C-alpha cells in the first residue's frame, strides 16, 4: 500500500499505516476477522465532507456566473458514486480492498458503491494524516480533473430527471422502478433496481440505497436508449 500511495506523491509514515489500512477495510472483513477492529465507514463520512467542501469551493470560483442550481448539478456529478468508483478503478484501489471471504467471492472489489465509498475513505485518511492541503491536492488531481469530460458529455444532468423527461416527452410514459434484489444486513444493504417503461425493463442499477440504485438504473437505460426508443 505504501508503494501505491508513493506513486501518488503521498508518503505514509509508520504511525499512519493503521489509518490507511482502516480506509481500505470493509465492515464485512471486521465482522469476519477478529484481528481487525476498525472499518472504513467513519473515514468515509469524513472524506465525503472534505470532498464536498473542496468541490464546492472549486466550482464556485471557476464558474462565477453560473446559478446555484447548475453548480449543484455539477458537484453532484463529480461526487456521485459512479464517478468516484471510476476514480478508484483508475487508481487500482479495489485490489487493496480488505473484504470478507463472502464479499470478495461475490465480486465486492468491483462493486460500484464499495469503490465509491473507498475513494471517500481514502480522502478522509489523507485529510487526517496529511491535512487539508494534501487532501485538496488529491481531489483536484484525481476527482475534479474529470470536470471537462462531465461537461462535454452532459453527465452532470440528473439521470432520473433526464430519463423521465425523455420518456414522457417522446413516449408519453412515466418510468417506474422496481426492486429486483435486496441483500446484506440492515446497516449495509445493497439494492438492485430495475427501470421499467410499462412492463419492459430498460435498465438495471445497483447501489447502497434505493435512490442510488434507481439513479444507476436510469443512467443504464439512457446509455442504451436506442434499443427502446425505436422499439
DASUL-V530059 format. One line per field, one symbol per residue. ss: DSSP state (H for helix, E for strand, C for the rest). Layout:
ss->???
//
This chain:
ss->CHHHHHCCCCCCCHHHHHHHHHHCECHHHHHHCCCCCCCCHHHHHHHHHHHHHHHHHHHHHHCCCCCHHHHHHHHHHHHCHHHHHHHHHHCCCHHHCECCHHHHHCCHHHCHHHHHHHHHHHHHHHHHHHCHHHHHHHHHHHCHHHHHHHHHHCCCCCHHHHHHHHHHHHCCCCCEEEEEEEECCHHHCEEEEEEEECCEEEEEEEECCHHHHHHHHHHHHHHCHHHHHCC
//
